[in-house]
Amino acid sequence: MTSALRTALPFASFYGAFFLALGIYLPFWPMFLEDRGLAGAEIGLVLALGTWVKTAVNPVIGQIADRTGRRRWTMGALALFALLAAAAFQLVHGFWGVLAIHLLLFPSFHSIIPLGESQAMAAVRAHSLDYGRLRLWGSITFILAVLGIGEVLSSHSPDSILWGIMAALALLWLTTLLLPRAERRTERHAPAPLTALLAHRRFVLFLATGALLQASHAVYYAFSAVHWKSVGISPATVGWLWSEGVVAEILLFAAGGAVLARTGPVGLLLLAAAGGLLRWSTLAVTTDIGVLAAAQVLHGLTFGAAHLGAMHFIARTAPSGLQSTAQGLYSAVSGGIAMGLAMLAAGALYDSVGGLAFYAMAAMSAVAGVLALVLWRAERQAGGYAVP
């Protein structure tokens, strides 16, 4: 086994386990919440509050990991805590009980991935690995999870969603033990890292662009399964539709190095914005299976290109001692503040206008495209990506 392969395998395993859990959680968690007695607006509120708590938690955990160097230990502790929180869902029913446990599960689970991303990007730089080809293993297990739980739900209750998540979280904890130890310990009294990052206009502009691109998925994440089920599409078919989108994502990740070389990180963000404008406008007006299947191919752009562009922008921009902090900040802003607001709006919009709520997501993609153009121009004037 080559040195590069020995380095890559633990990260591929970590991504596989994390996205196995996410593949069960992301499409079908609203179904589980609905089964526990929550209405559309309540589901939106639960998801929004979870993302806002994550907003506060992620940068703090990133700073702790950067200052102590104990990234692997921190990731393992978060995985175990998330597993215990998931188990506690067996004791609750109704809005307040579900909300309380969700606010424990959601932030702890989602705080793991920024730490893993910073570790992976460090390995990519040190060993000349292809990030997209590491990350695609997570996309593969995401597909397996979506298809598997979709089939299970055809004959079992939504409680199977919770049991699947618990099993995947146990596997995730095991994979964190395989990751390499942090490369170094940073100074405990270093200058405030968030201030250092937020002082740079281009990084803040990137955060706004990435946040809008990720938050434009809010209606899709929260209500696509519920919406499609309401018009007679089976959970198994929902699983296939979600999986098709992730296949497109895998193809982009597999070719990520070549695409990145041609477009650069900001070019990928522009592609994501264009894909979002088309995808969400299409989902707003139809539930025809054939059209949905065609639109799902655009997930390779709306998520895949946005994520790949963001990871490489951070890797080229943030100082080496602030990589985990930068990842945590990006996760907090894109998956926390922006996604929380979008989820809150998505619940109210879906209750009011149903699938037409996707139009709001198309508008967010359009604004992200404008910001990406401004960032692209700023990058060209600066002559590169590195923050001074």
C-alpha positions in Angstrom: 0.0 0.0 0.0 1.4 3.4 -1.0 1.9 6.2 1.4 -0.7 8.3 -0.4 -3.3 5.5 -0.2 -2.6 4.9 3.5 -3.2 8.6 4.1 -6.3 8.7 2.0 -8.2 5.7 3.4 -9.0 7.1 6.9 -10.4 10.2 5.3 -12.4 8.3 2.8 -13.8 6.1 5.6 -14.6 9.2 7.7 -16.5 10.8 4.8 -18.3 7.6 4.1 -19.6 7.3 7.7 -20.5 10.9 8.1 -22.5 11.1 4.8 -24.1 7.7 5.6 -25.7 9.4 8.6 -26.4 12.5 6.6 -28.0 10.5 3.8 -30.6 9.2 6.2 -31.0 12.4 8.0 -31.2 15.1 5.3 -34.0 13.9 3.0 -36.2 12.1 5.5 -35.8 13.9 8.9 -38.8 16.1 8.2 -40.8 13.0 7.7 -39.7 11.8 11.2 -40.6 15.2 12.7 -44.0 15.1 10.9 -44.5 11.6 12.4 -43.7 13.1 15.9 -46.7 15.5 15.5 -45.1 18.6 14.0 -46.7 20.8 11.3 -44.8 22.4 8.5 -44.1 25.7 10.2 -43.0 23.8 13.4 -40.6 21.7 11.3 -39.1 24.8 9.8 -38.7 26.4 13.2 -37.0 23.3 14.7 -34.6 23.1 11.7 -33.9 26.8 11.9 -33.2 26.9 15.6 -30.9 23.9 15.2 -28.9 25.7 12.5 -28.6 28.9 14.7 -27.3 26.9 17.7 -24.8 25.3 15.3 -23.9 28.9 14.2 -22.7 29.6 17.8 -21.1 26.2 18.4 -19.1 25.6 15.2 -16.6 28.5 15.4 -16.0 27.9 19.1 -15.3 24.2 18.5 -13.0 25.2 15.6 -11.0 27.6 17.7 -10.7 24.9 20.5 -9.4 22.4 18.0 -6.9 24.9 16.5 -5.6 26.0 19.9 -5.3 22.6 21.4 -4.5 20.5 18.3 -6.8 17.7 19.6 -9.0 17.6 16.5 -9.4 13.8 16.4 -10.4 13.6 20.1 -12.9 16.5 19.6 -14.5 14.8 16.6 -14.9 11.5 18.5 -16.4 13.2 21.5 -18.9 15.1 19.3 -19.9 11.8 17.5 -20.6 10.1 20.8 -22.6 13.0 22.1 -24.7 13.0 18.9 -25.3 9.3 19.3 -26.6 9.8 22.8 -28.8 12.7 21.7 -30.3 10.6 18.9 -31.1 7.8 21.4 -33.0 10.3 23.5 -35.5 10.9 20.7 -37.1 7.6 21.7 -38.4 9.4 24.8 -40.1 12.5 23.2 -43.1 13.3 21.1 -44.5 16.7 20.2 -43.0 20.1 19.5 -41.2 21.0 22.8 -39.6 17.6 23.5 -38.5 17.2 19.9 -37.0 20.7 19.8 -35.0 20.2 23.0 -33.4 17.0 21.8 -32.9 18.3 18.2 -30.9 21.2 19.7 -28.5 18.7 21.2 -28.2 16.4 18.2 -28.0 18.8 15.3 -25.1 21.1 16.4 -23.0 18.2 17.8 -23.4 16.2 14.6 -22.8 19.1 12.2 -19.8 20.4 14.2 -17.8 17.3 13.2 -17.6 18.0 9.5 -15.7 21.3 9.6 -13.0 19.6 11.7 -12.8 16.7 9.3 -12.6 19.0 6.3 -9.7 21.0 7.8 -7.9 17.7 8.5 -8.6 16.5 4.9 -7.5 19.7 3.3 -4.2 19.6 5.3 -3.6 16.1 4.0 -4.5 17.2 0.4 -1.8 19.9 0.6 0.8 17.7 2.3 0.4 14.6 0.2 -0.9 16.1 -3.1 -4.2 14.2 -2.8 -7.3 15.0 -4.9 -9.9 16.3 -2.5 -12.8 15.6 -4.8 -11.9 11.9 -5.0 -11.7 11.7 -1.2 -15.0 13.4 -0.7 -16.9 11.4 -3.4 -16.9 8.4 -1.0 -19.2 10.3 1.2 -21.4 11.0 -1.8 -21.5 7.3 -2.6 -22.6 6.3 1.0 -25.1 9.2 0.9 -26.7 7.5 -2.1 -26.7 4.1 -0.4 -28.3 5.6 2.7 -31.0 7.5 0.7 -32.0 4.5 -1.4 -31.8 2.1 1.6 -34.0 4.2 3.9 -36.4 5.0 1.1 -37.0 1.3 0.6 -37.3 0.7 4.3 -39.9 3.4 4.7 -42.1 1.7 2.1 -42.9 -1.0 4.6 -41.7 0.4 8.0 -42.6 3.3 10.3 -40.6 6.6 10.3 -38.9 5.3 13.5 -36.6 3.4 11.2 -35.1 6.8 10.3 -33.9 7.3 13.8 -32.5 3.8 14.1 -30.5 4.2 10.9 -29.0 7.5 12.1 -28.0 5.9 15.4 -26.2 3.1 13.6 -24.4 5.5 11.3 -23.3 7.7 14.2 -21.8 4.7 15.9 -19.8 3.9 12.8 -18.8 7.6 12.5 -17.3 7.5 16.0 -15.2 4.5 15.0 -13.8 6.2 11.9 -12.7 9.2 13.9 -10.3 6.9 15.7 -8.5 6.1 12.4 -7.8 9.7 11.5 -4.2 11.0 11.9 -3.3 13.1 14.9 -3.3 16.9 14.5 0.0 18.1 13.1 0.7 20.7 15.7 -0.5 22.7 18.7 -1.1 26.4 18.2 -0.5 29.1 20.7 -3.3 29.5 23.3 -2.9 33.3 23.4 -2.8 33.9 19.7 -4.6 37.0 18.3 -8.4 36.5 18.0 -8.7 34.3 14.8 -12.3 35.4 13.9 -11.3 39.0 13.9 -8.3 38.2 11.7 -10.5 36.4 9.1 -13.4 38.9 9.2 -11.0 41.9 8.7 -10.5 40.9 5.0 -13.2 42.0 2.5 -12.7 39.2 0.0 -13.1 36.5 2.7 -16.3 38.2 3.9 -17.6 38.4 0.4 -16.9 34.8 -0.1 -18.8 34.0 3.1 -21.9 35.8 1.8 -21.7 34.1 -1.5 -21.2 30.6 -0.1 -24.0 31.2 2.5 -26.6 32.1 -0.1 -25.6 29.2 -2.3 -26.0 26.7 0.5 -29.1 28.3 2.0 -30.8 28.2 -1.4 -31.2 24.4 -0.7 -33.5 25.1 2.3 -36.8 24.3 0.7 -35.3 21.2 -1.0 -33.8 19.9 2.2 -36.8 20.5 4.4 -39.8 19.9 2.2 -38.9 18.2 -1.1 -39.7 14.7 0.4 -42.9 16.0 2.1 -43.9 17.9 -1.1 -43.3 15.1 -3.5 -45.0 12.6 -1.2 -48.1 14.9 -1.0 -48.6 14.5 -4.8 -48.3 10.7 -4.7 -44.6 10.1 -5.2 -43.4 7.2 -3.1 -40.6 7.4 -0.5 -38.6 4.9 -2.6 -38.9 7.2 -5.7 -38.0 10.2 -3.5 -34.9 8.3 -2.6 -34.0 7.7 -6.2 -34.5 11.3 -7.1 -32.2 12.4 -4.3 -29.7 9.8 -5.3 -29.6 10.9 -8.8 -28.6 14.4 -7.7 -25.8 12.9 -5.6 -24.5 10.9 -8.6 -24.1 14.2 -10.4 -22.2 15.5 -7.4 -19.9 12.4 -7.5 -19.1 13.0 -11.1 -18.2 16.6 -10.4 -16.0 15.6 -7.5 -14.3 12.9 -9.6 -13.4 15.5 -12.2 -12.9 18.2 -9.6 -9.2 18.7 -10.1 -9.6 19.3 -13.9 -12.6 21.6 -13.4 -10.9 23.6 -10.7 -7.8 24.1 -12.9 -10.1 25.6 -15.6 -12.4 27.7 -13.4 -10.7 28.4 -10.1 -12.7 28.3 -6.8 -14.7 31.4 -7.7 -15.6 30.1 -11.1 -17.1 27.0 -9.4 -19.2 29.4 -7.2 -20.5 31.1 -10.4 -21.5 27.7 -11.9 -23.3 26.8 -8.7 -25.3 30.1 -8.8 -26.3 29.5 -12.5 -27.4 25.9 -11.7 -29.5 27.1 -8.7 -31.3 29.6 -10.7 -32.4 27.0 -13.2 -32.9 24.1 -10.8 -35.1 25.9 -8.2 -37.2 27.6 -10.9 -37.9 24.2 -12.4 -38.9 22.6 -9.1 -41.2 25.5 -8.3 -43.5 24.7 -11.3 -43.6 20.9 -11.7 -43.7 17.6 -9.9 -43.5 15.6 -13.2 -41.1 12.7 -12.5 -39.3 13.1 -15.8 -38.7 16.8 -15.3 -37.7 16.3 -11.7 -35.2 13.7 -12.8 -33.7 16.1 -15.3 -33.5 18.9 -12.8 -31.8 16.7 -10.2 -28.7 16.5 -12.4 -28.1 20.2 -11.5 -27.3 19.1 -7.9 -23.8 18.5 -9.2 -23.6 22.3 -9.6 -25.8 23.7 -6.9 -24.1 21.7 -4.1 -21.1 20.0 -5.7 -19.6 23.0 -7.4 -20.4 25.3 -4.5 -18.8 23.0 -2.0 -15.7 22.2 -4.0 -15.2 25.9 -4.7 -15.7 26.8 -1.0 -13.2 24.2 0.2 -10.5 25.3 -2.2 -11.1 29.0 -1.5 -10.7 28.4 2.2 -7.6 26.3 1.7 -6.0 29.0 -0.5 -7.1 31.9 1.7 -7.0 31.1 5.4 -3.6 30.9 7.2 -2.5 27.4 8.1 -3.0 27.9 11.8 -6.6 29.1 11.2 -7.9 26.4 8.9 -10.3 24.8 11.4 -11.5 28.2 12.5 -12.1 29.2 8.9 -14.0 26.0 8.2 -16.0 26.5 11.4 -16.8 30.1 10.5 -17.9 29.1 7.0 -20.0 26.3 8.3 -21.6 28.6 10.9 -22.4 31.3 8.4 -23.5 29.1 5.4 -25.1 26.2 7.3 -26.1 28.2 10.4 -27.1 31.9 10.0 -28.2 31.8 6.4 -29.6 28.3 6.4 -31.4 28.9 9.7 -33.1 32.0 8.2 -33.9 30.2 5.0 -35.4 27.2 6.9 -37.6 29.5 9.0 -38.8 31.2 5.9 -39.2 27.8 4.1 -41.6 26.5 6.7 -43.9 29.6 6.4 -43.6 29.7 2.6 -44.4 26.0 2.1 -47.4 26.2 4.4 -48.6 29.2 2.3 -47.7 28.4 -1.3 -46.5 24.8 -1.4 -43.9 24.1 -4.1 -43.8 27.7 -5.3 -41.5 28.3 -2.3 -38.7 27.1 -4.6 -38.9 30.4 -6.4 -37.5 32.1 -3.3 -34.5 29.7 -3.5 -34.0 30.7 -7.2 -33.9 34.4 -6.1 -31.2 33.5 -3.6 -29.1 31.8 -6.2 -29.4 34.9 -8.5 -28.1 37.2 -5.7 -25.3 34.7 -5.0 -24.3 34.9 -8.7 -24.0 38.7 -8.5 -21.8 38.5 -5.4 -19.7 35.8 -7.0 -19.1 38.1 -10.0 -17.9 40.8 -7.6 -15.7 38.3 -5.8 -14.2 37.1 -9.1 -13.4 40.7 -10.1 -11.8 41.3 -6.7 -9.7 38.2 -7.0 -8.4 39.2 -10.4 -7.5 42.6 -9.2 -5.7 41.1 -6.1 -3.8 38.7 -8.4 -4.6 35.5 -6.3 -6.4 34.1 -3.3 -4.1 34.4 -0.3 -5.2 36.8 2.4 -2.3 39.2 3.2 
